Amino acid sequence: MAEQKRDIAEQKRDIAEQKRLRAGRDRDLADITEKLRGQDKLLKALAKTQSEHTATLDRHTATLDRHTATLDRHTAMHKEHAAALAHLTLSTHTLKDGVEQIIGMLDTLIDREGGR
């Protein structure tokens, strides 16, 4: 009988230990579940933010492409205007030289007429 009492007492201790271990396991599982929920929320928020950033980057890229095209057109116009200005400058110098030559010829004629 004493041996049975010891066996029963040992079984009770084993059962108590198993209950304690199961309770610890349940707490650990609840903690892990809570952490996984938090990580899931974090990953979903990160995915949403990344999606928003991608959309913003796409809009910025489209704007930059339009600005680049405008700048390319302005650069081409600037080159055309610079060439036209160079041509006009050359024409003006040629015209100035011609006017100075005419003035010189008129001065010569006036001097001749004044000497008579």
C-alpha positions as CSV (number, residue, x, y, z in Angstrom):
1,M,0.0,0.0,0.0
2,A,2.8,2.4,0.8
3,E,4.2,1.7,-2.6
4,Q,0.9,2.5,-4.2
5,K,0.7,5.8,-2.3
6,R,4.2,6.7,-3.5
7,D,3.2,5.8,-7.1
8,I,0.1,7.9,-6.8
9,A,2.0,10.8,-5.3
10,E,4.6,10.5,-8.1
11,Q,1.8,10.4,-10.7
12,K,0.2,13.5,-9.2
13,R,3.6,15.3,-9.3
14,D,4.0,14.2,-13.0
15,I,0.5,15.5,-13.8
16,A,1.1,18.8,-12.0
17,E,4.4,19.1,-13.9
18,Q,2.7,18.4,-17.2
19,K,0.0,21.0,-16.4
20,R,2.7,23.5,-15.7
21,L,4.5,22.7,-18.9
22,R,1.3,22.8,-21.0
23,A,0.4,26.2,-19.5
24,G,3.9,27.5,-20.3
25,R,3.5,26.1,-23.9
26,D,0.2,27.8,-24.2
27,R,1.6,31.1,-23.1
28,D,4.5,30.7,-25.5
29,L,2.2,29.9,-28.4
30,A,0.0,32.9,-27.5
31,D,3.1,35.1,-27.4
32,I,4.3,33.8,-30.8
33,T,0.8,34.2,-32.3
34,E,0.7,37.8,-31.1
35,K,4.2,38.5,-32.5
36,L,3.2,36.9,-35.8
37,R,0.1,39.1,-36.0
38,G,2.3,42.2,-35.4
39,Q,4.7,41.1,-38.1
40,D,1.8,40.5,-40.5
41,K,0.5,44.0,-39.9
42,L,3.9,45.4,-40.3
43,L,4.5,43.6,-43.6
44,K,1.1,44.7,-44.9
45,A,1.8,48.3,-43.9
46,L,5.2,48.1,-45.6
47,A,3.7,46.7,-48.8
48,K,1.1,49.5,-48.8
49,T,3.8,52.1,-48.3
50,Q,6.1,50.6,-50.9
51,S,3.1,50.6,-53.4
52,E,2.5,54.2,-52.6
53,H,6.2,55.1,-53.0
54,T,6.2,53.2,-56.3
55,A,3.2,55.2,-57.6
56,T,4.9,58.4,-56.5
57,L,8.1,57.4,-58.2
58,D,6.2,56.6,-61.4
59,R,4.5,60.0,-61.4
60,H,7.9,61.7,-60.8
61,T,9.5,59.7,-63.6
62,A,6.7,60.7,-66.0
63,T,7.1,64.4,-64.9
64,L,10.9,64.1,-65.4
65,D,10.4,62.6,-68.8
66,R,8.1,65.5,-69.8
67,H,10.6,68.0,-68.5
68,T,13.4,66.3,-70.3
69,A,11.5,66.5,-73.6
70,T,10.8,70.2,-73.0
71,L,14.4,70.8,-72.2
72,D,15.5,69.0,-75.4
73,R,13.1,71.2,-77.4
74,H,14.4,74.3,-75.8
75,T,18.0,73.2,-76.4
76,A,17.3,72.7,-80.1
77,M,15.6,76.1,-80.3
78,H,18.6,77.7,-78.5
79,K,20.9,76.2,-81.1
80,E,18.7,77.4,-83.9
81,H,18.5,80.9,-82.4
82,A,22.3,81.0,-81.8
83,A,22.9,80.1,-85.5
84,A,20.4,82.7,-86.6
85,L,22.0,85.3,-84.4
86,A,25.4,84.5,-85.8
87,H,24.1,84.9,-89.3
88,L,22.5,88.2,-88.4
89,T,25.7,89.4,-86.7
90,L,27.7,88.5,-89.8
91,S,25.1,90.2,-92.0
92,T,25.2,93.3,-89.8
93,H,29.0,93.5,-90.0
94,T,28.8,93.1,-93.8
95,L,26.1,95.8,-94.0
96,K,28.1,98.1,-91.7
97,D,31.2,97.7,-93.9
98,G,29.1,98.5,-96.9
99,V,27.6,101.6,-95.3
100,E,31.1,102.8,-94.2
101,Q,32.3,102.3,-97.8
102,I,29.3,104.3,-99.1
103,I,30.0,107.1,-96.6
104,G,33.6,107.1,-97.6
105,M,32.6,107.4,-101.3
106,L,30.2,110.2,-100.5
107,D,32.8,112.0,-98.5
108,T,35.2,111.8,-101.5
109,L,32.5,113.2,-103.8
110,I,31.7,116.0,-101.4
111,D,35.3,116.8,-101.1
112,R,35.7,116.9,-104.9
113,E,32.6,119.1,-105.3
114,G,33.7,121.4,-102.5
115,G,37.1,121.8,-104.2
116,R,35.6,123.2,-107.5
